[in-house]
């Protein structure tokens, strides 16, 4: 019969009993898991989905919210999304970036899917 171990028990065990080599192995596996979770999240994003932006080099874009307008799944390179910002995020965007129009909402092109988080 399989035994279930709570995650906090794992953390306690790792904290109290791991060698440097164990931690290196743990780090490698944790990074693999992060990549898999990121890949799964990117694959789940669809047009029309409500999202939040995060992890972008232009920090003024992080936290903006909107709806996925379209996804460009490139043959080479990373897939990118166009995000239709909601009115509040468009106002925030306009305070940091020039917009030629006074539209209440703005579509922001070329956002890497790795920086798009479902809400």
Buried (B, 14 or more C-beta within 10 A) or exposed (E): EEEEEEEEEEEEEEEEEEEEEEEEEEEEEEEEEEEEEEEEBBEEBEEEBEBBBBEBEEEEBEEBBBBBBEBEEEEEEEBBBBBBBBEEBBEBBBEEEEEEEEEEBBBBEEBBBBBBBEE
